[in-house]
């Protein structure tokens, strides 16, 4: 009996969460429908529909929609920037491109490699991760793998590569 109660309670929580997401993405259309069925159809639908269509729907669609990775410089949703230590680094055949494997998903943009500084003796590199997660927003449940690359000003040669987050030398393969 107890497993059935847990299943029913979990289902209720999931359905309530989905209903909340649906009401946000619909722009208040459920309010207009409820007003129409309650007897005050002409007053309710004419007063709530124009106000919600013009002000609520565009702002909620822009803020609760999925992040747009093709426009990461969206000023209304800059995301949370975090620099993380590198897990491994390799040098491409051209001798000027550093490459690392990256994983991301959900509300995150694909991580990028950033050169903090470079001189004749060393190159300081960091991995930049941007998350668009906000409280109350559901993130897609997926994981992606890929590569992040960055070109150096000059061939790496004998220069040392430093992880900018941990401030330690990284071996380049």
JOCORJO-V96741 format. One record per residue. N is the residue number from 1. RES is the residue in one small letter. PSI is psi in whole degrees, 0 to 359 (none if undefined). Layout:
N_RES_PSI ; N_RES_PSI
This chain:
1_x_319 ; 2_x_319 ; 3_x_325 ; 4_x_321 ; 5_x_318 ; 6_x_318 ; 7_x_316 ; 8_x_319 ; 9_x_318 ; 10_x_318 ; 11_x_320 ; 12_x_319 ; 13_x_316 ; 14_x_315 ; 15_x_321 ; 16_x_320 ; 17_x_317 ; 18_x_322 ; 19_x_322 ; 20_x_319 ; 21_x_319 ; 22_x_321 ; 23_x_327 ; 24_x_319 ; 25_x_341 ; 26_x_349 ; 27_x_23 ; 28_x_15 ; 29_x_333 ; 30_x_331 ; 31_x_319 ; 32_x_319 ; 33_x_321 ; 34_x_322 ; 35_x_325 ; 36_x_326 ; 37_x_348 ; 38_x_3 ; 39_x_335 ; 40_x_53 ; 41_x_317 ; 42_x_320 ; 43_x_314 ; 44_x_308 ; 45_x_328 ; 46_x_330 ; 47_x_323 ; 48_x_328 ; 49_x_310 ; 50_x_320 ; 51_x_319 ; 52_x_327 ; 53_x_319 ; 54_x_326 ; 55_x_320 ; 56_x_313 ; 57_x_311 ; 58_x_320 ; 59_x_322 ; 60_x_326 ; 61_x_320 ; 62_x_330 ; 63_x_328 ; 64_x_356 ; 65_x_170 ; 66_x_152 ; 67_x_148 ; 68_x_98 ; 69_x_339 ; 70_x_345 ; 71_x_69 ; 72_x_347 ; 73_x_25 ; 74_x_114 ; 75_x_336 ; 76_x_342 ; 77_x_74 ; 78_x_337 ; 79_x_171 ; 80_x_119 ; 81_x_134 ; 82_x_136 ; 83_x_126 ; 84_x_153 ; 85_x_148 ; 86_x_143 ; 87_x_334 ; 88_x_155 ; 89_x_141 ; 90_x_163 ; 91_x_129 ; 92_x_168 ; 93_x_335 ; 94_x_346 ; 95_x_356 ; 96_x_358 ; 97_x_123 ; 98_x_140 ; 99_x_139 ; 100_x_150 ; 101_x_138 ; 102_x_153 ; 103_x_140 ; 104_x_170 ; 105_x_186 ; 106_x_241 ; 107_x_13 ; 108_x_147 ; 109_x_163 ; 110_x_129 ; 111_x_153 ; 112_x_156 ; 113_x_138 ; 114_x_132 ; 115_x_116 ; 116_x_318 ; 117_x_158 ; 118_x_140 ; 119_x_196 ; 120_x_340 ; 121_x_337 ; 122_x_162 ; 123_x_126 ; 124_x_121 ; 125_x_145 ; 126_x_155 ; 127_x_123 ; 128_x_127 ; 129_x_132 ; 130_x_125 ; 131_x_136 ; 132_x_17 ; 133_x_138 ; 134_x_153 ; 135_x_134 ; 136_x_356 ; 137_x_133 ; 138_x_135 ; 139_x_145 ; 140_x_145 ; 141_x_82 ; 142_x_162 ; 143_x_137 ; 144_x_151 ; 145_x_147 ; 146_x_198 ; 147_x_146 ; 148_x_134 ; 149_x_157 ; 150_x_140 ; 151_x_137 ; 152_x_160 ; 153_x_327 ; 154_x_163 ; 155_x_146 ; 156_x_315 ; 157_x_234 ; 158_x_10 ; 159_x_148 ; 160_x_142 ; 161_x_129 ; 162_x_134 ; 163_x_118 ; 164_x_338 ; 165_x_309 ; 166_x_346 ; 167_x_45 ; 168_x_156 ; 169_x_144 ; 170_x_136 ; 171_x_134 ; 172_x_125 ; 173_x_none
